[in-house]
């Protein structure tokens, strides 16, 4: 079945540095990928919708200059957390689907800890 | 506004049956999803309903009533590994997924 791979699974960084998270669709072309953030014991919060070849659509309250999203190809989207702060520590998850019908496939998630 | 309501937490006994309800109010409807999420892991797909009725998949079944804005996930023959959060999500008229807060299911021996 379709698989979405996310890397890295865990990352620890110092405050003020930038971290890049990759999301790849391994056996299908994903024109749209979604980036979520999840705090402990809370549900998924959609941050942005990443569209191949165009700018990402950010949800209200999500800083586009802080969370840079690039969807350069049909199989790769990246999320860069710029100038990370401890409050950015969270579980970041990407997902992708095949067209408008059917299920979304999730990446394994990336746990970011900012010291 | 749009919202998805599901119970915060439920407890059930190993071997029993549990039903997790989800009610929704969204601008349009293009399908309802159930996902399972174990602590610290990404969600995994369980079911997709777009027409009214019951979809059965092994021990799991999902029901949808569009007129009532209601769905449930039914888990039979509960196993300890079913302890997880169950997320209900509805795709609205813009094909955006609206997520519920999730139901934490605790299975006791």
Interface residues (C-beta under 8 A of the other chain):
Chain A: X6 X34 X42 X43 X44 X45 X46 X49 X91 X93 X100 X101 X102 X103 X104 X105 X106 X107 X108 X109 X111
Chain B: X30 X31 X33 X40 X41 X42 X43 X44 X45 X48 X87 X95 X96 X97 X99 X100 X101 X102
